[in-house]
Amino acid sequence: MEEKPQVLQPINRLERLGRSNTSQKGGKFSINDFEIGRPLGKGKFGSVYLARTKEGHFHAAIKVLFKSQLISGGVEHQLEREIEIQSHLHHPNIIRLYTYFWDAKKIYLVLEYAPGGEMYKQLTIKEKFSEPIAAKYMYEIADALSYCHRKNVIHRDIKPENLLIGANGELKIGDFGWSVHAPSNKRQTMCGTMDYLPPEMVSGQAHSAAVDLWAIGVLCFEFLVGKPPFERQHQAETYAAIKEAKFTYPEYVKRGPRDLIGKLLQVDPKKRLSLDGVMNHSWILAMIETRQKAEKQQQLEKTASLRNH
Ligand SMILES: Nc1ncnc2c1ncn2[C@@H]1O[C@H](COP(=O)(O)OP(=O)(O)OP(=O)(O)O)[C@@H](O)[C@H]1O
C-alpha cells in the first residue's frame, strides 16, 4: 500500500547518500506527493520552494539539491551529517526536517516552512533591532542551543544568514551544514564570513560547544548595532581583533547588553557565560518583561477600540 503523505514522519533510518546516488528513487515520498509553489530562495547547491502535500495540504519548504553539484562541491558528507543531525532535533526554535527523498538527479529535503523569511533580510531592512526584540531573539537562540548542546550537537555556524523567522515572529535556526556531534577535535577551515569565528578557531585549536557562546555574543552585537563587532577592512585585522576580543560599542548600546555581550565574547572559552546564564541574564529578563507589558497594553487598547465601535 502507498504511504499517505498528510502526516510527515521524521526520518527513522538515514540511508547513506552515497548509496542514494546510485539508486534511482528513494525515501517514503516522491515529488509527486507535493504541489510546488513559489521559490523561497536559492542556495549554493539548489533552490528552496514553498510546497504542500497533495493530501492533507500540509505546508512545507522543499529544498531541492542536485547530486552532481553536491558531488563536485565535495559536500555529500556534510549534507549527510546535516540530515542526520537536523532530523533528530525537535525544538520550537529549530527548523524541523520532516523527511527527505531522492530521484535519479536530485535530493529533496522536506523542511518546516518559516513564513517570516530570513533574519538577515529583516536586519538589513530594520538596520538594527530594538532592545526588546534583540533580547527575545537571544533568549530563543540560547534555548535552542541549550537543547542542541544537551544532545551533544554543536552548531558552529550561528549568524543571521542561517536564521529564519517563524509564523509567530520567533527565531528559528535553519541550517545545520557545519554542525557536529561534540566533542570535536577537528581543526576546521571554513568558507564564508569570518566575523563569527571564535579565537580558538581562528588559531586553529580544538574547539568545544563554547564556540556557539562566542557566536551568539557576536550575534547580539550585530542585532543591536547592525554590523558585527570584528568587521574590519582586511581579514588579517579581523583575525587580530578576534584573537584579543578587541571591539568597541557605539555609544547608544546600554549597560545591560554590554554586560551580556562582554561575558560572551571572552577569549578563554571556559570563561564564557553559559546558555542558562544568557537566558537568566538581567537585561534579557527585563526586556522580555517590557515586551510582554507592551503587548498586553496593545491588546487592551485593541479590545477597547473594538468595544467603542
Ligand atoms: N524552511 C524555510 N522556510 C522559508 N524559507 C526558507 C527555508 N529554507 C530556506 N529558505 C529560503 O531559501 C534560501 C536558500 O536556502 P538554502 O538553505 O538552500 O541556502 P543558504 O543556506 O541560504 O545558502 P548556502 O547554500 O550558501 O548555504 C534561504 O536563504 C531562505 O531565504
The ligand as a Gaussian input file, in Angstrom:
#p B3LYP/6-31G(d) Opt

LIG

0 1
 N       12.466000      26.435000       5.846000
 C       12.446000      27.535000       5.103000
 N       11.383000      28.372000       5.138000
 C       11.387000      29.513000       4.401000
 N       12.400000      29.889000       3.579000
 C       13.478000      29.092000       3.506000
 C       13.563000      27.872000       4.252000
 N       14.763000      27.297000       3.980000
 C       15.386000      28.096000       3.111000
 N       14.636000      29.174000       2.811000
 C       14.993000      30.256000       1.881000
 O       15.752000      29.711000       0.819000
 C       17.046000      30.308000       0.741000
 C       18.069000      29.284000       0.297000
 O       18.241000      28.343000       1.307000
 P       19.448000      27.324000       1.322000
 O       19.440000      26.669000       2.665000
 O       19.422000      26.467000       0.128000
 O       20.686000      28.194000       1.088000
 P       21.508000      29.104000       2.047000
 O       21.727000      28.384000       3.339000
 O       20.854000      30.459000       2.135000
 O       22.823000      29.282000       1.225000
 P       24.052000      28.297000       1.063000
 O       23.661000      27.227000       0.140000
 O       25.046000      29.222000       0.505000
 O       24.389000      27.814000       2.454000
 C       17.274000      30.877000       2.140000
 O       18.162000      31.939000       2.110000
 C       15.863000      31.293000       2.553000
 O       15.534000      32.542000       2.001000

